[in-house]
């Protein structure tokens, strides 16, 4: 998903609803939180929706599309 963080930053939100994969999802969030470099997508945080059913990892929005698509083109 695409959204706005703090009324100013465009962000990408990755979500997961599959309970079985939740542990991997949380581990990914912990790993991304530790990474800080100008060439790595900026991490903003993790949150749950109001019902507590979905978790979201919130990162910087990259306006040129996904890295996978970019790599496949080139």
Secondary structure as GFF3:
##gff-version 3
##sequence-region A 1 74
A	DSSP	beta_strand	2	5	.	.	.	ID=ss1
A	DSSP	beta_strand	9	16	.	.	.	ID=ss2
A	DSSP	three_ten_helix	19	21	.	.	.	ID=ss3
A	DSSP	alpha_helix	22	34	.	.	.	ID=ss4
A	DSSP	beta_strand	43	48	.	.	.	ID=ss5
A	DSSP	beta_strand	55	60	.	.	.	ID=ss6
A	DSSP	alpha_helix	67	73	.	.	.	ID=ss7
###
